Amino acid sequence: MQSYGNPNPTYGWWVGNSVVTNKSSRFIGSHVAHTGLIAFNAGAITLFELARFDPSLPMGHQGLIFLPHLASLGIGFDEAGVWTGASVTFVAVFHLICSMVYASAGLLHSLIFSEDTQNSSGLFGPDRPEHRQAARYKLEWDNPNNQTFILGHHLLFFGIANIWFVEWARVHGIYDPAIEAVRQVNYNVDLTQIWNHQFDFLSIDSLEDVMGGHVFLAFFQLGGGAFHIATKQIGEYTEFKGSNVLSAEAVLSWSLAGIGWMAIVAAFWCATNTTVYPEAWYGETLTLKFGISPYWIDTVPSIDGAPLGHTSRAWLTNVHYYLGFFFIQGHLWHAVRALGFDFKRIPQAIQNADSSSVTLNG
């Protein structure tokens, strides 16, 4: 993290990233443990929603989040194509089991394994192949070759996830609101359509185009991953490519920018698109309002005169938007710090304002 030239900086308890900055194994442990928390939340809340779900009411008006996502993926339907919640319990319990595995791995990396993967001795000794592999993932924040190698593996996993989603839709099928049933969807890789949808993706109404976009992403992510793993970037490392700019603070800022932008895009998409977010599971589309900040409200506040709670679409959209907004602020904060700006100078400058003087040479 940014130390402003201090070789022995101290950080407050709230600066959790500083604890793992130069300890790659601990850094991995925190990531794995975080994944475990996400998996546990997914499994536990899915069971909670399933227990309180009322099939006599529209799913989108029951304040549910996980069940609508599963229904959109075609999970929870019987052979007749009617949503019954079948297999949902299995998915939830599977996530709970995975969360325990992730938690165990997080504890191993945090308490037992070496703090730095470069010093890893493997399971059976320092000369084992797994030791040599682990050492390659040592974090060197100011080393572009090291960072591009790790980035490549992240891109590979993203590409594999896209392929999994496309194959799930092709083999198992996902819910199509146009026919109100689960159907198998083959991808449509039309480069013209993919290019045009850069500007009108909020109005996409074809699941084939949605899958085609994911195939396109998978191709570039797998290709980019292979490129970053196999070789450093073409040419010399300029400041644009990371020279003299790379640091833990900079990488954190870029990560926050990426997740913040995705959250804001997801908010706008969820608010208006009924192909990817069907009305049957998320409720009706939303209306954008402006107050102190933008927010979305339901367009159907009641049914037959009976007031309704917020739809799943309203919860999902507003939470994504505000989280994305604060992620972007975090990106700006850490990016400016990575460039060397010391925010401690601001209160110092204010305190010194009264005693400051300006001499004019007449």
C-alpha positions as CSV (number, residue, x, y, z in Angstrom):
1,M,0.0,0.0,0.0
2,Q,1.0,3.6,-0.4
3,S,3.7,4.4,2.2
4,Y,4.9,7.9,0.9
5,G,8.5,6.9,1.1
6,N,8.3,5.7,4.7
7,P,10.1,2.3,4.9
8,N,8.3,1.3,8.1
9,P,4.7,2.6,7.8
10,T,2.0,1.9,10.3
11,Y,-1.7,1.5,9.3
12,G,-4.9,1.7,11.2
13,W,-6.9,-1.4,12.0
14,W,-9.4,-0.5,9.3
15,V,-6.8,-0.8,6.5
16,G,-7.2,-4.5,6.2
17,N,-5.4,-4.8,2.9
18,S,-2.1,-3.7,4.5
19,V,-2.0,-6.9,6.5
20,V,-1.6,-9.1,3.3
21,T,0.1,-6.6,1.0
22,N,3.5,-8.5,0.9
23,K,2.2,-11.9,2.0
24,S,1.0,-13.7,-1.1
25,S,-0.2,-16.8,0.7
26,R,-2.2,-14.7,3.2
27,F,-3.6,-12.7,0.3
28,I,-4.8,-15.9,-1.3
29,G,-6.3,-17.0,2.0
30,S,-8.3,-13.8,2.3
31,H,-9.7,-14.3,-1.2
32,V,-10.6,-17.9,-0.6
33,A,-12.2,-17.1,2.8
34,H,-14.2,-14.3,1.1
35,T,-15.4,-16.8,-1.5
36,G,-16.5,-19.1,1.3
37,L,-18.5,-16.3,2.8
38,I,-20.2,-15.7,-0.6
39,A,-20.9,-19.4,-1.0
40,F,-22.3,-19.6,2.5
41,N,-24.5,-16.6,2.0
42,A,-25.8,-18.0,-1.3
43,G,-26.7,-21.4,0.2
44,A,-28.2,-20.1,3.5
45,I,-30.3,-17.3,1.9
46,T,-31.5,-19.7,-0.8
47,L,-32.9,-22.1,1.9
48,F,-34.3,-19.1,3.8
49,E,-36.1,-17.8,0.7
50,L,-37.4,-21.3,-0.2
51,A,-38.8,-21.7,3.3
52,R,-40.8,-18.4,3.1
53,F,-41.8,-18.6,-0.6
54,D,-45.5,-18.4,-1.3
55,P,-46.5,-20.0,-4.7
56,S,-49.8,-18.1,-4.6
57,L,-48.1,-14.8,-4.9
58,P,-45.9,-13.5,-7.8
59,M,-42.2,-14.4,-7.1
60,G,-41.1,-10.9,-8.0
61,H,-43.2,-9.3,-5.3
62,Q,-41.9,-11.4,-2.4
63,G,-38.5,-9.6,-1.9
64,L,-36.6,-12.7,-3.2
65,I,-33.2,-12.5,-4.9
66,F,-31.7,-16.0,-5.1
67,L,-34.8,-17.9,-6.2
68,P,-35.4,-15.5,-9.2
69,H,-31.8,-16.1,-10.3
70,L,-32.1,-19.8,-10.1
71,A,-35.5,-19.7,-11.9
72,S,-33.9,-17.6,-14.7
73,L,-31.2,-20.3,-15.1
74,G,-34.0,-22.9,-15.5
75,I,-33.4,-24.5,-12.1
76,G,-36.5,-25.4,-10.0
77,F,-38.9,-26.5,-12.7
78,D,-40.6,-29.9,-13.1
79,E,-40.9,-31.9,-16.3
80,A,-44.0,-30.0,-17.3
81,G,-42.1,-26.7,-17.1
82,V,-43.8,-25.4,-14.0
83,W,-41.7,-23.8,-11.3
84,T,-41.8,-26.0,-8.2
85,G,-38.5,-25.4,-6.5
86,A,-37.2,-28.8,-7.4
87,S,-33.4,-29.1,-7.1
88,V,-33.2,-25.8,-5.4
89,T,-32.4,-27.4,-2.0
90,F,-29.6,-29.4,-3.6
91,V,-28.1,-26.3,-5.1
92,A,-28.3,-24.5,-1.7
93,V,-26.7,-27.4,0.2
94,F,-24.0,-27.8,-2.4
95,H,-23.1,-24.1,-1.8
96,L,-23.0,-24.7,1.9
97,I,-20.6,-27.6,1.5
98,C,-18.4,-25.6,-0.8
99,S,-18.3,-22.8,1.7
100,M,-16.8,-25.2,4.3
101,V,-14.2,-26.2,1.8
102,Y,-13.3,-22.6,1.0
103,A,-13.2,-21.7,4.7
104,S,-10.8,-24.6,5.4
105,A,-8.5,-23.4,2.5
106,G,-8.7,-19.9,3.9
107,L,-7.6,-21.1,7.3
108,L,-4.8,-23.2,5.9
109,H,-3.4,-20.2,4.0
110,S,-3.8,-17.9,6.9
111,L,-2.6,-20.0,9.8
112,I,-0.5,-23.0,8.6
113,F,1.0,-22.4,5.1
114,S,4.0,-20.1,4.7
115,E,3.0,-16.4,4.6
116,D,4.6,-16.1,1.1
117,T,4.1,-18.6,-1.7
118,Q,7.7,-18.1,-2.7
119,N,8.7,-19.7,0.6
120,S,6.2,-22.5,0.2
121,S,7.7,-26.0,0.9
122,G,4.8,-27.9,-0.7
123,L,3.1,-30.8,1.0
124,F,6.1,-33.2,0.9
125,G,9.2,-30.9,0.7
126,P,10.7,-27.9,-1.0
127,D,11.8,-29.9,-4.1
128,R,8.3,-31.0,-5.0
129,P,6.7,-29.7,-8.3
130,E,3.9,-28.0,-6.4
131,H,6.5,-25.9,-4.6
132,R,7.9,-24.6,-7.8
133,Q,4.4,-23.8,-9.1
134,A,3.4,-22.0,-6.0
135,A,6.5,-19.8,-6.1
136,R,5.4,-18.4,-9.5
137,Y,2.4,-16.8,-7.8
138,K,4.5,-14.6,-5.5
139,L,3.0,-11.1,-5.6
140,E,5.5,-8.5,-6.9
141,W,3.3,-5.4,-7.2
142,D,5.9,-3.4,-9.2
143,N,6.9,-6.3,-11.5
144,P,4.8,-6.1,-14.7
145,N,5.8,-9.7,-15.7
146,N,4.6,-11.1,-12.5
147,Q,1.3,-9.1,-12.6
148,T,0.6,-10.1,-16.2
149,F,1.2,-13.7,-15.4
150,I,-1.4,-13.7,-12.5
151,L,-3.8,-11.6,-14.6
152,G,-3.7,-14.3,-17.3
153,H,-4.9,-16.9,-15.0
154,H,-7.8,-14.7,-13.8
155,L,-8.8,-14.2,-17.5
156,L,-8.8,-18.0,-18.1
157,F,-11.2,-18.6,-15.2
158,F,-13.5,-15.8,-16.5
159,G,-13.4,-17.4,-20.0
160,I,-14.2,-20.9,-18.6
161,A,-17.1,-19.4,-16.6
162,N,-18.6,-17.9,-19.8
163,I,-18.3,-21.2,-21.6
164,W,-20.0,-23.0,-18.7
165,F,-22.9,-20.5,-18.9
166,V,-23.2,-20.9,-22.7
167,E,-23.1,-24.7,-22.5
168,W,-25.6,-24.8,-19.6
169,A,-28.1,-22.8,-21.8
170,R,-27.4,-25.0,-24.8
171,V,-27.6,-28.4,-23.1
172,H,-29.9,-27.8,-20.0
173,G,-31.8,-24.7,-21.1
174,I,-32.7,-21.5,-19.4
175,Y,-36.0,-19.7,-18.9
176,D,-37.4,-17.8,-21.9
177,P,-40.0,-15.2,-20.9
178,A,-41.2,-15.0,-24.5
179,I,-42.7,-18.5,-24.2
180,E,-42.8,-18.6,-20.4
181,A,-40.9,-21.9,-20.3
182,V,-37.4,-23.4,-20.1
183,R,-35.8,-24.1,-23.4
184,Q,-32.4,-24.9,-24.8
185,V,-30.7,-21.8,-26.3
186,N,-28.0,-22.0,-29.0
187,Y,-25.6,-19.1,-29.2
188,N,-25.7,-16.7,-32.1
189,V,-22.2,-15.5,-32.9
190,D,-23.0,-12.6,-35.2
191,L,-20.2,-10.1,-35.0
192,T,-22.3,-7.3,-36.5
193,Q,-25.0,-7.9,-33.9
194,I,-22.4,-8.1,-31.1
195,W,-20.9,-4.8,-32.2
196,N,-24.3,-3.1,-32.4
197,H,-25.3,-4.4,-29.0
198,Q,-22.5,-2.4,-27.4
199,F,-24.8,0.6,-27.7
200,D,-28.3,-0.9,-27.2
201,F,-27.6,-3.9,-24.9
202,L,-30.3,-2.6,-22.5
203,S,-32.9,-3.6,-25.0
204,I,-31.6,-7.0,-26.0
205,D,-34.6,-9.3,-26.5
206,S,-33.0,-12.4,-27.9
207,L,-31.4,-15.1,-25.6
208,E,-29.5,-16.3,-28.7
209,D,-27.8,-12.9,-28.9
210,V,-27.1,-13.0,-25.1
211,M,-25.3,-16.3,-25.5
212,G,-23.5,-15.1,-28.5
213,G,-22.1,-12.2,-26.5
214,H,-20.9,-14.6,-23.9
215,V,-19.1,-16.8,-26.5
216,F,-17.5,-13.6,-27.8
217,L,-16.3,-12.7,-24.3
218,A,-15.0,-16.3,-23.7
219,F,-12.9,-16.2,-26.9
220,F,-11.2,-12.9,-25.9
221,Q,-10.8,-13.8,-22.3
222,L,-9.2,-17.2,-23.0
223,G,-7.0,-15.7,-25.7
224,G,-6.0,-12.8,-23.5
225,G,-5.3,-15.2,-20.6
226,A,-3.1,-17.4,-22.8
227,F,-1.3,-14.3,-24.0
228,H,-0.6,-12.8,-20.6
229,I,0.6,-16.2,-19.2
230,A,2.8,-17.0,-22.2
231,T,4.5,-13.6,-22.6
232,K,4.8,-10.1,-21.4
233,Q,3.1,-7.3,-23.3
234,I,4.5,-6.4,-26.7
235,G,7.2,-3.8,-26.6
236,E,8.7,-1.9,-23.7
237,Y,6.8,-1.2,-20.5
238,T,5.7,2.3,-20.7
239,E,3.8,4.1,-17.9
240,F,0.6,3.3,-19.8
241,K,1.4,-0.4,-19.6
242,G,2.4,-0.2,-15.9
243,S,6.0,1.0,-15.7
244,N,6.5,3.1,-12.5
245,V,2.8,2.9,-11.8
246,L,2.2,-0.6,-10.5
247,S,1.6,-1.0,-6.8
248,A,-0.8,-2.8,-4.5
249,E,-2.7,0.5,-4.3
250,A,-3.0,0.8,-8.1
251,V,-4.1,-2.8,-8.6
252,L,-6.8,-2.3,-5.9
253,S,-8.0,0.8,-7.6
254,W,-8.4,-0.9,-11.0
255,S,-10.2,-3.8,-9.4
256,L,-12.6,-1.4,-7.7
257,A,-13.2,0.4,-11.0
258,G,-14.0,-2.9,-12.8
259,I,-16.4,-4.2,-10.2
260,G,-18.0,-0.7,-9.8
261,W,-18.6,-0.3,-13.5
262,M,-20.1,-3.8,-13.8
263,A,-22.4,-3.1,-10.9
264,I,-23.7,0.1,-12.4
265,V,-24.3,-1.6,-15.8
266,A,-26.1,-4.4,-14.1
267,A,-28.3,-1.9,-12.3
268,F,-29.5,-0.2,-15.5
269,W,-29.9,-3.6,-17.2
270,C,-31.9,-5.1,-14.4
271,A,-34.1,-2.0,-14.2
272,T,-35.3,-2.2,-17.8
273,N,-34.6,-5.5,-19.4
274,T,-37.2,-8.3,-19.2
275,T,-35.4,-10.9,-21.3
276,V,-32.5,-11.5,-18.9
277,Y,-34.5,-10.4,-15.9
278,P,-38.0,-11.8,-16.6
279,E,-41.0,-10.1,-15.0
280,A,-42.3,-13.5,-13.8
281,W,-39.4,-13.7,-11.4
282,Y,-38.3,-10.1,-10.7
283,G,-41.4,-8.1,-11.1
284,E,-42.2,-5.2,-13.4
285,T,-39.7,-2.8,-14.9
286,L,-38.7,0.3,-12.9
287,T,-38.9,4.0,-13.3
288,L,-35.8,6.2,-12.8
289,K,-36.2,9.1,-10.4
290,F,-33.8,11.8,-9.2
291,G,-33.6,13.1,-5.7
292,I,-30.3,13.6,-3.8
293,S,-29.1,10.9,-6.1
294,P,-30.7,8.7,-8.8
295,Y,-32.9,5.8,-7.7
296,W,-35.4,3.4,-9.2
297,I,-39.0,2.8,-8.0
298,D,-41.6,0.2,-8.8
299,T,-44.2,1.0,-11.5
300,V,-46.8,-1.3,-9.9
301,P,-47.1,-0.3,-6.2
302,S,-50.2,-2.4,-5.6
303,I,-52.4,-5.2,-7.0
304,D,-56.1,-5.0,-6.6
305,G,-55.7,-2.1,-4.2
306,A,-53.4,-4.1,-1.8
307,P,-50.0,-2.4,-1.3
308,L,-47.0,-4.4,-2.3
309,G,-43.5,-4.5,-0.9
310,H,-40.6,-3.6,-3.2
311,T,-40.1,-6.0,-6.1
312,S,-37.0,-8.1,-6.4
313,R,-36.0,-5.9,-9.4
314,A,-36.1,-2.8,-7.2
315,W,-33.9,-4.3,-4.5
316,L,-31.4,-5.8,-7.0
317,T,-31.2,-2.6,-9.1
318,N,-30.8,-0.1,-6.3
319,V,-28.3,-2.2,-4.3
320,H,-26.2,-2.7,-7.4
321,Y,-26.2,0.9,-8.3
322,Y,-25.3,2.3,-4.9
323,L,-22.6,-0.4,-4.3
324,G,-21.2,0.4,-7.8
325,F,-21.2,4.1,-7.0
326,F,-19.2,3.6,-3.8
327,F,-16.8,1.2,-5.5
328,I,-16.1,3.9,-8.1
329,Q,-15.4,6.4,-5.3
330,G,-13.0,3.8,-3.8
331,H,-11.3,3.5,-7.1
332,L,-10.7,7.2,-7.3
333,W,-9.4,7.3,-3.8
334,H,-6.9,4.5,-4.2
335,A,-5.9,5.6,-7.7
336,V,-5.0,9.1,-6.5
337,R,-3.1,7.6,-3.6
338,A,-1.3,5.3,-6.0
339,L,-0.2,8.4,-7.9
340,G,1.4,9.6,-4.7
341,F,-1.1,12.1,-3.4
342,D,-1.1,12.2,0.4
343,F,-4.6,13.0,1.7
344,K,-3.1,13.9,5.1
345,R,-2.0,17.1,3.5
346,I,-5.5,18.4,3.1
347,P,-6.2,18.9,6.9
348,Q,-2.7,20.2,7.3
349,A,-3.3,22.8,4.6
350,I,-6.6,23.9,6.2
351,Q,-4.9,24.2,9.6
352,N,-2.1,26.3,8.1
353,A,-4.5,28.5,6.0
354,D,-4.8,31.2,8.8
355,S,-1.0,31.6,9.2
356,S,-0.3,31.6,5.5
357,S,0.8,34.8,3.8
358,V,1.4,36.0,0.3
359,T,4.1,38.6,-0.5
360,L,3.5,40.7,-3.6
361,N,6.6,42.2,-5.3
362,G,5.5,45.7,-6.3
